[in-house]
Each structure stands twice: as C-alpha cells, then as structure tokens.
C-alpha cells in the first residue's frame, strides 16, 4: 500500500473511517477538509483519540480553491477524493454551489494530481445517481417493495449515463473527468459509483445519509418523513466494506486504473427504505417509529440495486456485512454517542 495519502473530505463520514484505517496501518495521512459538514470536527477529535494527536496532518481548505488543493497534493502518492456537496435537495436549491464544489472541485483535484510529479493514484467517490431515474426499465410493485422486472442482479457499469438533478450532473461531470484524466494524462484513477453507504461516524440528516438519519431520529425522537411511499429500493453497503474496496483498488492498481466500478450492497443487501427497513430498525432498537409521508423528491429512483459482479470478478471484492449486522453496529454507536447529535 502506498504511504503518503491525501483524503479530501477526510473529516467526513467515509473519510474519517478511512483515515483511521490508514493511520493504524502506518500510512502518512493528510486530511483536507473545510469542516462545513456537521460532525466533521467531532470526527477529528475522535481520530486524535484513536490514533494520537500527531498521527495525521490536518489542512483546513476548500477544493474550490485550486492553490490550496495543489499545495496539499504535493508529494502525495494516493488521493482519495471524497469532498463533495452531497444532497440532491441542496443541489436543486443552489445549483451553482453544487457545481462549483462537485464539478469544479473534482477538476481542481485532478489538475493537482496531473501537476504532481509522483503521478498519484486518484480514487473518486461517484454515485449511483449518474444513472438517472432509470425510466426505461420496467418496474413491478410488490407489497413491501418495487423491483426491476428483468435486472435481477441490478444495474451494471455498461448502463448509459443519464444525469438527473443538478447533483447528478455535477457528480457525473466529475465521474467522467476522472475517467478521461486516466485516458489522456495517464493518471491512475478509479471511479466508484457508490450506492447507499452507511455506518459509524455518519451524521445523517434528513436530506442525506438516510440510514443514519433514521437511526438518529429514532434515538432523539425527531419526527420522520418518508419521501415517496417507502417501497423504493436501495442496496445498502456498510462503510468498512467500501473501505475494503478502496484498499483492493489501490493494491491492484494495475488492474483497477482507468476503471469504473459499481460498489454497493448488491441484491443480497437490497431493502425498501421504509416498508422493510423499519422492521429491522424496530428489531435492532426495540422502538416503534411513526412517520409522515411526503411527495417524491426530484430524480428519485424507485429502484436502485448495484450489480457488483465487475468489482468481484476483477478485484475479488464481496461485501461482508449484511444489513442487520451493519445496522446493529450503527445503532450501537449512535446510542453510545447521542450527545453528538442535535
């Protein structure tokens, strides 16, 4: 594994978990984050407790500022690009900000990598939203869920892209830039089209990070809103399984460079966002939770399940945590840290 890492958005949910893993493995880790996300500062405090105050370097910076990210990327051998605007609703309300962070910020990271003589590996956290609403796929309705009629293993990487919502456009632009910088400039980059990542250190809010938000809302007795009818399907992936995929892509970069991988829980970890999820949450928490139903959100997919055969076949990756196991771990962490949540 390469030794000198830069993690943009490294104080966030995925970033702080990966930083801990890398630091404990002996890597030199620099975290680059503007601390705009709720929970980011407490994640840094946690990292210091877990790994030691001098175990990593922290740079407070913004990926929209090219000079800041270029300086931070100097001499780095691997860049994990996680910094992003992450909510569809925010992108609809402020599309310029969304574009500047996601598309512009990713371009800045790639330029910083191109100008780095070490030609660092770049891992980019894309999203299943680049596939759009999948309106041409036939969907059937069952008592507790929607299902694809024909795609039993889910959507694979050969699916045409169809950006829907400003968020889909901005993340999709970054997705394609990362691919092309590998083709044109030889940057060893990897795109992960991620599907519903959840786990500890996730400070979910109503419009992003719904699995953690449902857990937090249940613990804090906040009102819960379900957008749509609660039958929409997602494939859930516990954060540690995602980090295993990152490790494999880096360790097998001769195979993974220039590639795009769907990474999610796959069909085995697919679940409807309320009709089925609520039963597991009640089993884990022992609580009855009432909800209010609202209109569908723009660009929301009735069904998204990642076909993860490519990453399994090429990198040997398979999720290890099922939904009940992962949710139990998330609930335990949230229960023990209720004071961290508003």
C-alpha positions in Angstrom: 0.0 0.0 0.0 1.3 3.5 -0.8 2.5 5.5 2.1 1.5 9.2 1.5 -2.2 9.8 1.3 -4.3 12.9 0.9 -8.0 12.5 1.8 -10.2 15.4 0.6 -13.3 15.5 2.8 -11.3 13.4 5.3 -13.1 14.7 8.3 -16.4 13.4 7.0 -18.1 10.0 7.5 -16.2 7.9 4.9 -13.1 10.0 5.1 -12.6 9.7 8.9 -13.2 6.0 8.8 -10.6 5.5 6.1 -8.2 7.9 7.7 -8.3 5.8 10.9 -7.7 2.6 8.9 -4.7 4.1 7.0 -3.1 5.7 10.1 -3.3 2.4 12.1 -1.7 0.6 9.1 1.3 3.1 9.3 0.4 5.4 6.4 1.3 9.1 6.3 -2.2 10.7 6.1 -3.2 14.3 5.3 -6.8 15.3 5.8 -8.1 18.2 3.7 -11.5 19.5 4.8 -13.4 22.8 5.1 -15.3 21.4 8.2 -18.6 22.6 6.7 -20.3 19.3 7.3 -22.0 18.6 10.7 -20.0 16.2 12.8 -16.7 16.9 11.0 -15.0 18.5 14.0 -16.1 15.7 16.3 -14.7 13.2 13.8 -11.3 14.9 14.0 -11.4 14.7 17.8 -12.3 11.0 17.6 -9.4 10.4 15.2 -6.9 12.1 17.6 -8.2 9.9 20.4 -8.0 6.8 18.4 -4.6 7.3 16.7 -2.9 10.1 18.6 -2.8 13.9 18.1 0.2 13.9 15.9 -0.8 10.8 13.9 -2.1 12.8 10.9 -1.8 16.2 9.3 -5.0 18.4 9.0 -5.4 21.2 6.5 -8.5 23.3 6.6 -9.1 24.0 3.0 -11.7 24.0 0.2 -11.4 22.1 -3.0 -12.9 25.1 -4.8 -9.5 26.8 -4.2 -7.0 25.4 -6.6 -3.9 26.7 -5.0 -4.9 25.2 -1.6 -5.6 21.7 -3.1 -2.5 21.9 -5.3 -0.3 22.6 -2.3 -1.9 19.9 -0.3 -1.4 17.3 -3.1 2.3 17.8 -3.4 4.4 14.7 -3.0 1.3 12.6 -2.3 1.1 9.1 -3.8 -2.6 8.5 -3.4 -5.5 11.0 -3.3 -8.9 9.8 -2.0 -11.3 12.4 -3.3 -14.4 12.5 -1.1 -15.0 16.2 -0.6 -18.4 17.0 -2.1 -21.8 18.6 -1.8 -23.8 15.5 -1.1 -27.6 16.4 -1.1 -29.9 16.4 -4.1 -32.1 18.9 -2.3 -29.3 21.3 -1.8 -28.3 21.0 -5.4 -31.8 22.0 -6.5 -31.8 25.0 -4.2 -28.3 26.2 -5.0 -27.1 24.6 -8.3 -24.1 26.9 -8.7 -22.6 26.0 -5.3 -23.2 22.3 -6.1 -21.5 22.7 -9.5 -18.5 24.6 -8.0 -17.9 22.0 -5.3 -18.5 18.8 -7.2 -17.5 19.5 -10.8 -15.1 22.4 -10.2 -13.6 20.8 -7.0 -13.0 17.5 -8.8 -11.4 19.3 -11.7 -9.0 21.0 -9.2 -8.1 17.8 -7.6 -7.3 16.2 -11.0 -5.2 19.2 -12.0 -3.3 18.9 -8.7 -2.7 15.3 -9.4 -1.6 16.0 -13.0 1.0 18.5 -11.8 2.3 16.2 -9.1 5.4 14.5 -10.4 4.6 11.4 -8.5 1.5 10.8 -10.6 -0.6 9.8 -7.7 -3.5 7.3 -7.7 -6.8 9.1 -7.6 -9.9 7.4 -6.1 -13.1 9.3 -6.8 -16.4 8.7 -4.9 -19.1 8.9 -7.6 -22.7 8.0 -7.1 -25.4 5.7 -8.5 -27.3 9.0 -9.3 -25.2 9.2 -12.5 -27.6 6.5 -14.0 -30.6 8.8 -13.7 -34.1 7.7 -12.9 -33.9 4.5 -15.0 -37.2 5.4 -16.5 -36.9 2.9 -19.4 -36.6 -0.1 -17.1 -39.8 -1.9 -16.2 -40.5 -1.9 -12.5 -43.0 -4.1 -10.7 -44.7 -3.3 -7.4 -44.8 -5.8 -4.6 -46.4 -5.5 -1.2 -43.3 -4.0 0.5 -41.0 -3.1 -2.4 -40.5 -2.2 -6.0 -38.4 -4.5 -8.2 -36.8 -4.4 -11.6 -38.7 -6.9 -13.7 -35.6 -8.1 -15.6 -32.4 -6.9 -13.9 -32.2 -9.5 -11.1 -28.6 -8.7 -10.4 -29.0 -4.9 -10.6 -27.6 -2.1 -12.8 -24.1 -2.7 -14.2 -21.4 -0.3 -15.4 -22.4 -0.7 -19.1 -25.6 1.2 -18.4 -25.8 4.5 -20.2 -25.4 7.6 -18.0 -28.4 9.9 -17.7 -27.6 12.7 -15.2 -30.8 13.8 -13.4 -30.8 16.7 -10.9 -28.0 19.2 -10.5 -26.4 16.8 -8.1 -26.4 14.0 -10.7 -24.9 16.4 -13.3 -22.1 17.7 -11.1 -21.1 14.3 -9.7 -21.4 12.8 -13.2 -19.2 15.6 -14.6 -16.6 14.7 -12.0 -17.0 11.0 -12.8 -16.3 11.5 -16.5 -13.4 13.9 -15.9 -11.7 11.3 -13.6 -12.1 8.7 -16.3 -10.7 10.9 -19.0 -7.7 12.1 -17.0 -6.7 8.5 -16.9 -7.0 8.1 -20.6 -5.5 11.5 -21.6 -2.9 12.1 -18.9 -2.2 8.6 -17.6 -3.4 9.4 -14.1 -4.0 6.0 -12.4 -7.6 6.9 -11.3 -10.5 4.7 -10.2 -14.2 5.7 -10.1 -16.5 4.2 -7.6 -20.2 4.6 -8.3 -21.3 4.2 -4.7 -24.7 3.1 -3.5 -26.1 3.9 -0.1 -23.1 3.8 2.2 -23.8 3.8 5.9 -22.1 3.1 9.2 -20.5 4.6 12.3 -19.3 8.2 12.3 -22.1 9.1 9.9 -24.0 12.2 11.0 -27.0 11.7 8.7 -29.5 14.5 8.2 -32.9 14.4 6.6 -31.8 15.1 3.0 -28.6 12.9 3.0 -27.4 9.8 4.8 -30.9 8.4 5.3 -29.9 5.2 7.1 -28.0 7.1 9.8 -30.7 9.8 9.9 -33.5 7.2 10.6 -31.4 5.8 13.5 -30.6 9.2 14.9 -34.1 10.4 14.6 -35.4 7.3 16.3 -33.0 7.8 19.2 -33.7 11.5 19.5 -37.4 11.1 18.9 -37.4 13.5 16.0 -40.3 13.3 13.5 -39.5 11.2 10.5 -40.6 12.0 7.0 -40.7 9.4 4.2 -40.5 10.9 0.7 -42.4 8.7 -1.7 -44.2 5.6 -0.5 -41.4 3.9 1.4 -41.3 1.0 -1.1 -38.3 2.4 -3.1 -35.4 0.0 -3.0 -31.7 0.7 -2.3 -28.8 -1.7 -1.8 -27.0 -0.8 1.4 -23.3 -1.1 2.0 -21.6 -0.9 5.4 -18.7 1.6 5.3 -16.0 -1.0 6.2 -16.9 -3.0 3.1 -16.5 0.1 1.0 -13.0 0.7 2.5 -12.0 -2.8 1.7 -12.9 -2.0 -2.0 -10.7 1.1 -1.8 -7.8 -1.0 -0.4 -8.2 -3.5 -3.2 -8.3 -0.9 -5.9 -5.1 0.7 -4.6 -3.2 -2.6 -4.1 -4.3 -3.8 -7.5 -3.9 -0.5 -9.3 -2.5 -2.2 -12.5 -5.9 -3.8 -12.8 -8.2 -1.0 -11.5 -6.6 2.1 -13.1 -8.9 3.8 -15.6 -11.8 1.6 -14.4 -15.3 2.4 -13.1 -16.8 0.1 -10.5 -20.3 0.0 -9.0 -19.9 -0.6 -5.3 -22.9 -1.3 -3.2 -24.6 -4.0 -1.2 -25.9 -5.7 -4.3 -29.2 -7.7 -4.5 -28.5 -9.6 -1.2 -28.4 -6.3 0.7 -31.3 -4.6 -1.1 -34.1 -3.2 1.1 -37.1 -0.9 0.8 -36.3 2.4 2.5 -39.2 2.1 5.0 -41.6 -0.8 4.5 -38.7 -3.3 5.1 -36.1 -1.2 6.7 -38.4 -0.2 9.6 -38.8 -3.8 10.6 -35.1 -4.3 11.0 -34.8 -0.9 12.8 -37.5 -1.9 15.2 -35.8 -5.3 15.8 -32.5 -3.6 16.5 -33.8 -0.7 18.6 -37.0 -2.1 20.2 -38.8 1.2 19.2 -42.0 1.9 17.3 -41.4 4.8 15.0 -44.2 6.8 13.4 -43.6 8.6 10.1 -45.2 11.2 7.8 -45.3 10.6 4.1 -44.3 13.4 1.7 -44.1 13.8 -2.1 -41.3 12.1 -4.1 -38.1 14.0 -4.4 -36.7 15.2 -7.8 -34.7 12.5 -9.6 -35.5 9.8 -7.0 -35.2 6.3 -8.3 -37.9 3.8 -7.4 -35.3 1.0 -7.5 -31.6 1.1 -7.5 -29.6 -2.1 -7.0 -25.9 -2.2 -7.9 -24.7 -5.1 -10.0 -21.3 -5.7 -8.3 -20.1 -8.5 -10.4 -17.4 -6.5 -12.1 -15.6 -5.5 -8.9 -16.0 -9.0 -7.6 -14.5 -10.6 -10.7 -11.7 -8.1 -11.2 -10.7 -7.2 -7.7 -12.0 -10.1 -5.7 -14.3 -7.9 -3.6 -17.5 -9.1 -1.8 -19.5 -7.3 1.0 -19.0 -8.9 4.4 -21.7 -7.2 6.5 -25.4 -7.8 5.9 -28.0 -5.1 6.6 -28.9 -6.3 10.1 -25.3 -6.7 11.2 -24.4 -3.2 9.9 -27.5 -1.6 11.3 -26.8 -3.1 14.7 -23.3 -1.6 14.7 -24.6 1.8 13.6 -27.3 1.8 16.2 -24.9 0.8 19.0 -22.5 3.6 18.0 -25.3 6.2 17.8 -26.8 5.0 21.1 -23.4 5.5 22.8 -22.9 8.9 21.3 -26.3 10.5 21.5 -24.8 13.7 22.8 -23.1 14.3 19.4 -26.4 14.8 17.7 -28.6 17.9 17.7 
